[in-house]
Amino acid sequence: MKITSIYILVAFSLLIFTSQTLLSQDSWWKEKKYKTEEKQRKFNNCKKVLVDISDGLMYSNVNYLIPHFQNEVYLSIQNSEKGYYNREQSSYIVESFFTTYPVSSFKWKNSSRSERYAFALGKYKYKKGGFINTFTISVSLKYIDELWQIDQIIVN
């Protein structure tokens, strides 16, 4: 009984350590201390939106992005689409991008934020013709009505 309890405790400790280690690997997001809880919450929400976007890119699932689209989003997609599009058009264009360039991996590289804007830059690896290629994706967010919304997505 005692050995089982120790084993469970060690396993639980490893699980906690592993999850904290994974969270601490967010090197693209520099943690900051804010003077108020309101500001802390605001920027935690910003990070959550960027994580949602990252998940959408990683899993080729536009449904992670749609809730964060502004009414109009500027898209510049690798020599094809360039301009302002409404939510429905934006989701169609992003979905088409996922079909044309099947994701191999996605990871944010860095980010910055201010009171009204946030920006993140990442690497999108995709498989095409038996080769793995890379796009740089930048996403700009705007803080509107207490929500972080996607202002633009640029794929180069």
C-alpha positions as CSV (number, residue, x, y, z in Angstrom):
1,M,0.0,0.0,0.0
2,K,2.8,2.4,0.9
3,I,4.7,1.7,-2.3
4,T,1.6,2.3,-4.4
5,S,0.9,5.6,-2.7
6,I,4.5,6.7,-3.3
7,Y,4.2,5.6,-7.0
8,I,1.0,7.5,-7.4
9,L,2.6,10.6,-5.8
10,V,5.7,10.4,-8.0
11,A,3.5,9.9,-11.2
12,F,1.3,12.9,-10.2
13,S,4.4,15.0,-9.5
14,L,5.8,14.1,-12.9
15,L,2.5,15.0,-14.5
16,I,2.5,18.4,-12.9
17,F,6.1,19.0,-13.7
18,T,5.6,17.9,-17.3
19,S,2.6,20.2,-17.8
20,Q,4.4,23.1,-16.2
21,T,7.4,22.5,-18.4
22,L,5.2,22.4,-21.5
23,L,3.6,25.7,-20.6
24,S,6.9,27.3,-19.9
25,Q,8.0,26.5,-23.4
26,D,6.0,29.4,-24.7
27,S,9.1,31.3,-25.5
28,W,7.2,33.3,-28.1
29,W,5.2,34.9,-25.3
30,K,7.2,37.0,-22.8
31,E,5.3,36.9,-19.5
32,K,5.0,40.3,-17.8
33,K,3.6,41.5,-14.5
34,Y,0.8,44.1,-14.7
35,K,-0.2,46.6,-12.1
36,T,-3.9,45.5,-12.2
37,E,-5.7,42.2,-12.4
38,E,-7.8,43.8,-15.2
39,K,-4.7,44.3,-17.4
40,Q,-3.4,40.8,-16.5
41,R,-6.7,39.3,-17.6
42,K,-6.7,41.4,-20.8
43,F,-3.3,40.1,-21.9
44,N,-4.0,36.6,-20.8
45,N,-7.0,36.8,-23.1
46,C,-4.7,38.0,-25.9
47,K,-2.4,35.0,-25.4
48,K,-5.5,32.7,-25.4
49,V,-6.6,34.1,-28.8
50,L,-3.1,33.5,-30.2
51,V,-3.1,30.0,-28.8
52,D,-6.5,29.4,-30.5
53,I,-5.0,30.7,-33.8
54,S,-2.0,28.5,-33.4
55,D,-4.2,25.5,-32.8
56,G,-6.3,26.3,-35.9
57,L,-3.1,26.5,-37.9
58,M,-1.6,23.4,-36.4
59,Y,-4.8,21.3,-37.0
60,S,-5.8,23.0,-40.3
61,N,-9.1,23.9,-38.6
62,V,-10.5,27.3,-39.5
63,N,-13.1,27.0,-36.7
64,Y,-10.5,27.9,-34.2
65,L,-10.0,31.2,-36.0
66,I,-13.5,32.2,-37.0
67,P,-14.6,33.4,-33.5
68,H,-11.7,35.8,-33.5
69,F,-12.2,37.4,-37.0
70,Q,-13.1,41.0,-37.1
71,N,-16.0,41.9,-39.4
72,E,-13.3,42.6,-42.0
73,V,-9.9,40.9,-42.1
74,Y,-7.0,41.9,-44.2
75,L,-5.5,38.7,-45.8
76,S,-2.4,38.4,-47.9
77,I,-2.0,34.7,-48.7
78,Q,1.2,33.7,-50.6
79,N,0.7,35.3,-54.1
80,S,-3.0,34.5,-54.3
81,E,-5.4,36.5,-52.1
82,K,-4.8,40.0,-51.0
83,G,-7.3,42.4,-49.6
84,Y,-10.0,43.0,-47.0
85,Y,-12.6,40.2,-46.7
86,N,-15.6,39.7,-44.5
87,R,-15.8,36.8,-42.0
88,E,-17.3,34.3,-44.4
89,Q,-14.9,35.1,-47.2
90,S,-12.0,35.0,-44.8
91,S,-12.9,31.6,-43.5
92,Y,-13.3,30.2,-47.0
93,I,-9.9,31.6,-48.1
94,V,-8.1,30.2,-45.0
95,E,-9.8,26.8,-45.4
96,S,-8.6,26.8,-49.1
97,F,-5.1,27.6,-47.9
98,F,-5.2,24.6,-45.5
99,T,-6.3,22.4,-48.4
100,T,-3.6,23.7,-50.8
101,Y,-0.8,23.6,-48.2
102,P,-1.4,20.7,-45.8
103,V,0.3,21.5,-42.4
104,S,3.2,19.5,-41.1
105,S,3.7,21.8,-38.1
106,F,3.1,25.3,-36.8
107,K,4.8,27.2,-34.1
108,W,4.9,30.8,-33.0
109,K,8.4,32.3,-32.9
110,N,7.8,35.6,-31.2
111,S,5.1,38.1,-30.3
112,S,4.6,41.6,-29.0
113,R,1.6,43.5,-27.6
114,S,0.5,46.9,-26.5
115,E,-2.8,48.4,-25.2
116,R,-4.7,48.1,-28.4
117,Y,-2.6,45.8,-30.7
118,A,-0.9,42.5,-30.6
119,F,1.3,40.8,-33.2
120,A,2.7,37.2,-33.5
121,L,5.1,35.7,-36.1
122,G,5.3,32.0,-36.7
123,K,6.6,29.2,-38.9
124,Y,4.1,27.1,-40.9
125,K,5.6,23.9,-42.3
126,Y,3.7,22.1,-45.0
127,K,4.1,19.1,-47.2
128,K,3.9,19.6,-51.0
129,G,5.3,17.3,-53.7
130,G,7.0,15.1,-51.2
131,F,9.0,18.0,-49.7
132,I,8.5,20.0,-46.5
133,N,8.4,23.8,-47.1
134,T,8.0,26.7,-44.8
135,F,5.8,29.8,-44.8
136,T,6.2,32.7,-42.3
137,I,2.8,33.7,-40.9
138,S,2.2,36.9,-39.2
139,V,-1.1,37.7,-37.4
140,S,-2.1,41.1,-36.1
141,L,-4.8,41.5,-33.4
142,K,-6.8,44.6,-32.5
143,Y,-8.4,45.1,-29.1
144,I,-12.1,46.1,-29.8
145,D,-15.0,46.1,-27.3
146,E,-12.9,44.2,-24.8
147,L,-12.1,41.4,-27.3
148,W,-8.9,40.6,-29.1
149,Q,-9.8,40.2,-32.8
150,I,-7.9,39.2,-35.9
151,D,-7.1,42.3,-37.9
152,Q,-4.8,40.7,-40.5
153,I,-3.1,37.5,-41.5
154,I,-0.1,37.6,-43.8
155,V,1.5,34.4,-45.3
156,N,4.8,34.7,-47.0
